[in-house]
Amino acid sequence: MTTLIDLTHLISLSTTPLIIYPGDPLLSVTPYATIPKDGYTVHTIQLGTHTGTHIDSPSHFVEGGRTIDEVPLDQLIGRALVVDFASAPTKLLERQKIEWEDLESAWGLTASSSLDDELNSGNYTIFLVNTAWSKIHSPKLQEDVPKFFAHPYFSSSVAQRLLSSYPKIQIFGSDTPNPDETPYDGVGGDNGYAFHEIFLGGDRLIVENLANLDQLAAATRTGDKVDWIVSVVPMKLEGVDGSPVRAFAHRNGII
């Protein structure tokens, strides 16, 4: 029986630069001290706050919003509901806008209850969506990058629906690098960052670039949905807008 699922992408000089949001700081990992020379090993790491699997705090888009060090631990750990498009007969398209009705349809493929009933149950504080885009189109070479950033994105009405109808949901997360449409080489981005602005404006949190959500979705389908706990704990960095996280899920009672 699976008891732990790693939801985090490896931060690697060979793969991470290909999924860094266009224009964000680049990743650098360099030796500072070595065992042959110094008797111990230390590295210097330079990266943006939104590198790899990471979390956005409200201050990412809200002037005066909470910074990542102001987010309490109990808001970063909770039961998660996972909507999984990987099992849908029709795959999502490039730059497809995902509406609430699409989420309901994907949920209904494998669930006997409605998405609304599940969210209203009060069992969940984290809402996750596996578009399957990042697994199918994970870039291996530079020429793969435009396809990766042509990912599906979420209507701003999804953010508004989560805030207005399901106040217990504190975190929205997906496998994509952005819940909004990502502009790349002059294509896309006409709606700006409406999802970010609405959801973070509601003092909530967003997690991006999650890995292995298909595994978590499968685990919750075959077992007790509410028995899985997700943790997305960042570094405690004073005054900043986000942080890489080591996200993982575990069966309740295992840790």
N, C-alpha and C positions, 0 to 999 in steps of 0.2 A: 504493500500500500504506500502510495506517495504521501509524504508528510511535510515536505518542504519544496517550494518552487521558487527558483531564482527569477526575478522579473527585471533584472538589470543587464544592460549591455556592457560588455567589457570595454573599458577605456584603453585604447590601444593606438599607438602611432600609425599603425598600418590600416586601421579601419575607421576610427573615430573622426579623422579629418573629413571623411566623405559624407558624414551625416551632421556636421556642424551647420547650424542655420546660416544661410548666406549673409556675410558681413560681420558675423560674430567673431570674437577673438579666437585665434588658432590655438591648438594644443602644442605644448612643448614639454618634454620630459628629458632632463639632462642630468648626468652624474655630477654631484657636488663633492662627494668623498667616496673613496673606494677602499676595499679591504687591503689590497696590495700596498697602497700608498699611505692610507690613514689608519688602518686597523678596523674600520667600520664602513658601512655604506649609508649614504644619504643622497637623495635626489632633489633637484629643484623642479617643481611643477608649475607651469603657467597654463591657465585655462579660463574660459569664461564661466560665469555662474550658470549658464544654460548649456553645458556640455554633457553629451551622453544622456543617460537616463537621469532626469532632473525634475525639480519641483519649482514652480513659480509662486512666489508670495504676492499678496496684493500690491506691494510697492513696485512690482514690475510694471504696472500700468496705472496705478492710482497714486497721485500725489498725496503724501502723508499716510499712505496705506501701511499695513503692518510689514515689517521686514522679516526675513526668515528666522532670525533669532527670537522674534516675538511670538512665533507660532508654538503653542504648547504641544507637548508630546501626545496628549490624548486626542488631538486633532489629526495626528499623523499615523495613527494605528486604528484599524477598525475592520468591520465586515464589509466585503465588497460584493456588489452585484456586477456580473460580467455579461455584456451583450456581445455575441460572437458572430461576426459576418463570415468567418471561415467556413461555416457549415451551410451557408446560403447557396442555393443552386446557381445564382447569378452573382458573379463577382462585381465588386465596386469598380467604377470607371475612373479614369484620370480626372482629377479636379471635380469629382462629383460632390455636390452639396448634400450632406446627410441631414434629412429632416427627422422630426420626432416619429413620424409614421414609419420611416425606414427602420428605426430602432425597434419599434413595436413589432414590425414584421419579422426582423431577424430574431428577436426574443421568442416570438411565437412558434418558430420552427422546432424548438427543442423543449419548450416549457408548456405546462398545462395551465398555469395561471397567467394572468395578463401582466404586462410590465408595470402598469399603474398599480395593480394590487400588490405586487412585490415591493415596489418602492414605498407604498403607503403602509406596509407592514411595520415599519419602524426598525427593521432588522439591520439596515445598511446605512453606513456613513460615507461609503466610497462607491462611486459609479464609474466603471471601467468599460471601454469599448475596444474590442479587437477588430480592426478593419481588415486585418491580414495583409495589408499593403506592405508593411515594413519587412515581413518575412519573405513575401514573394519578390519584392523589388529591392531588397537590401543591396546597396551598391558594393561591387567588388573592385571596380575600376572607375576612373574619373568620368568616363563616357556613360556610366550608369547613373550618375548623380541627377541629371535633369528628370529622369523618370521617377526617381525616389521622391523628389520634391514636388512632383505633380500628384501628390497623394490626395485622397478624398479629404474633405473637411466638413466641419459641423456648422449648421445654420445657427445664427445668433439666437433664434427662437428656442433652440435646445437649451442653451445657457439660461434663458429666461424661464423656461419651463421648470428646470431643475431648481432654480431659486424660488419661484413662486409657489410651486406645487409640492416640493419635497424638501422642506427646510432642514431635515436631518442630514442630507447629503452635503458633506464638507469638501470633498475632493472629487474632481473629474480627472480621469486619466485615459490615455490611449496609446497605441503603439506608434502613432504618427509623430513627426517632429513638431507638430503645430496643430491645435484644434481649428485655427483659421486657415484660410488658403495661403500658401506660401508663394510669394512672387519670385520668379526665377527667370533670368534672361529676358526681362520685360513682359513675361506672361503671368497673368493672374494677380490676385491681391487687390482687386477693385473694391472689395468690401472692408479693406483695412483689417483691424484687429477687434472686430465687434464681439466675438465670443470672449476673448481675453477681457475686454473692457467691462462686459456685463458680469461675467462670473467672478473675476477678481474684484470688481466694483461691489459685489455682494459680500466681500470679505471672505471669499472661499479660496481654494487652492487648486492648481492645475499641475498634473504630472504628465510629462511628455517622453517619448522614446522608450516606452515600456517594452520589455521582451517577454516572450513565452506566455502571453495572455491566452493563447490557444490551450496550453496545458492547464491553466487555471480554470478556464471555461469548462474543459472536459472533466476536471476533478470535481467541480461543483455540480455538474450534471449527474455524475455517477454516485455522488455521496450526498451528504447533508449540506445544502447550499450555505446555510448560516454557520457552518462549522469551520469555515476558512477565514483566517485573519490576515489582512494585508498590512505591511509596514512600509512606509516611504519616508524614512528618517534622514534628514539632511545634516550636513555639518552646521554647527552653531556659529554662524558667521555674523558678526555684529554689523547691522545697518545695511545689509545687502538684499537684493531682490530675488534671490533664488540660490540653488545649490545642487550639484550632483547628489544623487541618493543611491543607497544600496537597497533597492526595493525587493521585497520577497513576500511570499505567502506561506503560511504554515497552518496546519490543522490545530484547532483550538485545544489547548492543553499540552501541546508538544513542547512549547517553550515556556 
